[in-house]
Amino acid sequence: MFVFLLLNLVQQALAQGCSVCTKTAAGLDEKSARGLNGGIIYLAFLPLVLMGTIGFLWYRHNRNIQTPGGEL
């Protein structure tokens, strides 16, 4: 229960950035909006690739571990 409350408070504290970004993006022309979207994708790419790679390696490692009876 404590973890849920803590995560809820952190989410509310960090959500204010979305409002600022939305207001900024609403006032941009098409070229600038494309640049903002490209920057967001650029910043999100590395963490997503790292999480995907770690997840895939974890899945592959756990898939190959067999139980004592020889079954997966």
N, C-alpha and C positions, 0 to 999 in steps of 0.2 A: 504494500500500500504506500509506503514511504517513497519507493522508487517511482511509482506512478505519479504521485504529487510533485516530486522533484522534476521529473521530465515534463510535466505539464507547465510548471513555472518557467522552465528554461525555454520551452517552445513559445510561450507568450512573450518572453523577453527578446527573443530573436525574430519574431514575426514582424516587428515594426520595420525592418529593412525592406520587406516586400512592398509595403505601402509606399515608401519613398521611391523604390525602383519603378513601381507602376505609375506614379505621378510623373516621374522623369521621362519614362518611355512614352507616355501619352502625349507629351509635348514635342516629340522628335519627328523629324521628317523621315521619309522612307529609307534614305541612305544611312542616316544615323541609327535608325532602328535596326537595320540589318547589321550594322557594325556592333551594336549592343548585343544582339543575339549571337553574333559570331564570337564575341568576347566571352559570353556566358558558356558557350559550347567549348571554347578553348580552355577555360578554367575548369570545367567539369570533366574533360576528357581524361586527364591523367588519374585522378582518383577513381573514376569508374573503371578504367583499364586495370588498375592495381587491384581493386576489389574483385573484379571479374576473374583475374588471373589467380588470385589467392583462393577464391571460391572454387574454381575449376580444379586447382591442384589439390585442395582439401577433399573435394568430391572424388577425384580419381584415386587418391590415397585411401580413403575410407571404403571405396568400392572394392579395392583389391584385398582388404583385410578380410580373412575368412574366420568363421567361428570354429571352435574345436571339433565339431562334427563334420567339417569340410564343406558346409553350405555357406552361401553368402548371407 
